[in-house]
Amino acid sequence: MKKFIILITIVLLTAVSCSTPRYVSEEPMMKSEWIGRHHSEIIHTFGAPTREVSDLSDGWILVYERINMNTYETEYGSRSEEQRDFKEFYIGADGICYDVRTNAMVQKGRKIHILGPVLVGTLAVCLFICGGLTDDDTEPEY
């Protein structure tokens, strides 16, 4: 029985570690989707920008930002942190987006979402059928 518990623990830990999400920058996806599109499409999708600034050329930058205040308790009292999430669309004089910058992250990599529980269930059934779930792990006494 001890071997079975150890085996199930290893399988569960493996399944959980394989299905842990990974976070990657959203910037490459934003660049591929928005570069080359007209600024009116960006405004139609994201709404009015938080602000517009010059790109120090003939164009401008549409800035969308959100500031989150996270407050949490520590052993020394309350602490607040400011987190700034932004998307910046660089627009040329012709009104076409030529660059995008963002600090947004997206979740990626839930490759084994359902496989972990299926694997554990299948293993448990196999061990049960083979007699691995019996409580009698001791040697018979003669």
ABEGO torsion letter per residue (X at the ends): XAAAAAAAAAAAAAAAAAABBBBBBAAAAAAAAABGBBAAAAAAAAEBBABBBBAGBABBBBBBBBBBBBBBBBAAEBBBBBBBBBBBBBBBAAGBBABBBBABBBBBGBABAAAAAAAAAAAAAAAAAAGAABABABBBBX
